[in-house]
Amino acid sequence: MSTNKMLVLITGANQGLGYYAAQQMSASGKYHILIGSRDLGKAKKAIEAFTDDKTVDAKPENVEAIEIEMSSDESIQAAAKTVEQKYGRLDILMPNAGIAYASGTTREQYQQMYDTNVFGASVTVEAFLPLLRKSTAAGGKRIAFTSSGLASLKMAAEDQGNYSGAKFGIYRSTKSAMNMVMVHYARLLEGEGFVVSSSDPGYCATNLNSYSGFKDPRDGAKALVRCATADKASVHAAMVDEEQKLPW
């Protein structure tokens, strides 16, 4: 199988920000989107839902479901093998899947959240890096992490954003760690023509926070799309929202 469109994988795209980013990118007609989900059935239902959404001209021929579980190295490697066999390349990788809550002891909570948000994203980058290197498309060789303004040490120290520094501590630290991973890859790969960045979608109402966010995830997804598609100068080695670079 082949496609002449830009090939994009978004993990955790069966719902929330990944879902709307996939919907928006599909509607542009420029991209073929792989809807990554740990549950293949949910990914297929998500595709049905957003292609039925009359508010966006998303095209079903521009999307397909792929199973990928961020806490399983075997699942990540299997997904990479599937993409290699079907397409032989990947143009844009968007590690988006994440969790904001965990249960158990303090150690167990840290382990669960870092396993998905940091380790899973990092393993996914390494698994798909050989396919990203094969991208020859203009605008290819992109890695766009989904981060959060909560990762900013400056904002946390100054208690900006209407969040107490005592809240979301583990989640915030995973996103700070993810930003360091992002900068590592940005510097490591820039000589090969890669563009690597992370996005801050804002506090959006999604399943991640039990829909407590005050921002429409459709708007938040615009930051993910910008992160994955904007020119290098405006996003590379930076955390960005839909308009600007943000402080560390």
N, C-alpha and C positions, 0 to 999 in steps of 0.2 A: 504494500500500500504506500502511496505517496500523497503529498499535498504541496501545492505551490504557495500556500499561505504560510505566514509565520507560525511555527509550532510552539505552543505554550502549555506548560504544565503548572496548574495551580493546586497545591495540596489543601485539603480541608475546604473544598469548593462546593460541597453539597449544601451548604447553608452559610448564612452570615456574610461577612465581607468578601470571602472568596467567591461565593455565589454571585454577588452583585458585580464583582470585578469581571468574572467570567461572562456574565450577561452583557455588560457594557462592551467588553472587547469583542465578543461574538457579533454584536450588532454593528460594529464598524466594518465588518466584512474583510478585514485584513488578517485575521488570526484564525487558526484552528486550535481550539481549546481542549485540553485534556482535563476533565473534571476529576480531580483526585479525591478519593474518599476511602476510609477504612471499610466502608460497607458499599459494595458495588451497586446493590439495589437502591440505596439512598442516592447515589450519584445519578442513576438513571431516572429516578423520580424527580430529582432537581432539574435535570435537563428538560423533562416534560413540563415541569412547572414554569420555568422561565421562558421556554419557547412558546408557551400558551399565554404569557403575559403580554397583553396588547399595548402596554405603555412603552415597551421597548421592542425594537425590531430585531430581536435575536433570532438567528437562523439555525435550525436544528442540524443542518449539514456541516456547520462550523464547530460542533462540539461532540465529544464522546466521553464515556465514563472509563475510569481506570482505578483499580484498587491499589491503595497504598496506605499502610498503617505506620505512622511515624515512630511508634515505640518498638517496631519490629524490623531489624536489619534484613531479615529474609524477605519481608514484604517489600521493602524499599528496593532491594536488589532485583526482585522479580518484576517490579514495575519498570525498572530501568531496562531490563532485558526485553520486556514487552515493547517498549518504545523503540529500542534498537532494532528489533526484528521487523516492526511495522514501518518505521520511518527512517531509521539509520542516523538520526540526529535529533537535537532539541535546540530551539532558538532562544526561548526565554523560560527560566525556571523561577517560580514564585512560591517559596516555602512559606505557607500561610497558616497551616494547621497549628492550633495551640490550645492550651487549657489555662484557666485562670484560678481554678480551685482544685484542691486535693484533700484527701482524708488521711487519718492515721496520725502517727507521731510526727514531731517536727521533722525528723530525718526523713520519714516516709513522704511527707508532703513535698519537701525539697526534691527528693529523688524523682517523684512522679512528674513534677512540673518541669524540672530540668531535662528529664528523659524525653519528653515530648517537645518542649519549646526550644531547647538548645541542642541536645544530642541528636534528636530526630532530624532537625533542620540541617545540622552539620553533616550527618551521614547521607542525607538526601543530596546535598551539594556534591559530596565526593562521588556518590554513585552515578550522578548524571553529568559530572564534569567531562568525561570522555565524549559524550554526545553533544554537549554544549560546544566543545572545541571543534566539532565537525560542522558547526553552523557557518554558512557562508552568506547568509542574508544580511542586507543592510538593516541595522537595528538588532541583530542577533548577538549571541554571546552575552546575554543579560541574566543577572541574578538579582531578584528583588524580594528581600525579606519583608515580612509584615512585623513591624515592631510596635512601639507605642511611645507617646510623649511621656508616659510614666517612667520610661527608661532613663530620662534625663536626670543626671545627678544634680545639675544646677536647679532644675525645677523642684526636685525633691527637697534639696537643702533649703530652698527659699519658700517651700510649701506653696508653690504655684499650682494653679489649675483646680482649685477647690477640692484638693485631695489632701488628707492628712498624711504626713510621711509615715505614720504608723500603719496605714492601711495598704493592702495589696503588696505587702513587703516581698513575699517570695516571687510573685508574678513580676513585679517591677525588676527584681534582680535578674530574672531570666531574660527579660528584654534588654537590660543593660549588657548582659553577657552576649546576647545575640548580636547587638550592635558591634561589639568587639570582634566577634566572628566575621561579621560583614566587612569591617575595615580590614581585617586580615586578608580576606579574599580579594578585596578591592586592590590592595597593594600587591598581593601575590600575582594577580592575573592581569593587571592593567597593561603590562607589556605585550600581552597576547590580544589586546583589543577588547577586553571585557569591560562592561559597565556593571558595577555592583553597588547596591544601595539598600536602604530600608525605609519603610513608610510609617508614618503616624496617622492613622485614620481618624483619631479622636475617640471620644467616649460614645460609641454607637450602641444602640439598642439591639443586641444580638443574644443568642443562646449562651455565649461565653460569659455574660454577666447577668444572666436571667432577665434580659431585656430591660435592665435598669438604666441603660445609657440614655442620654438626652438627644443624641444626634442620629439622624436617619442613616442607616448603613449604606443606602444608595449613595449618599454624599460622601461617607467615609471611604467607600470603595474607590472613589476618584483618586485618592492618594495612592492606593495600590497601583492603579493603572498608570498614573504619572510616574511613579517609581520605576515601573517596568518599561516605559516607552519614551520618557522625556530625553532631551539631549544630554550628553555626558556631563557637560559643564554644570548643569543645574542639579544633578543628583548624585554623581559618582562619589563614593566614600562618605556619604552623608545620610542623615535621617531627614526625611522631608514629609511635609503634608501636601495638600493639593496645590499649595501656592509657593512655599518657601522652604529653605533649609532650617533646621531646628537646632537648638543648643544641646550639647552633650550634658 
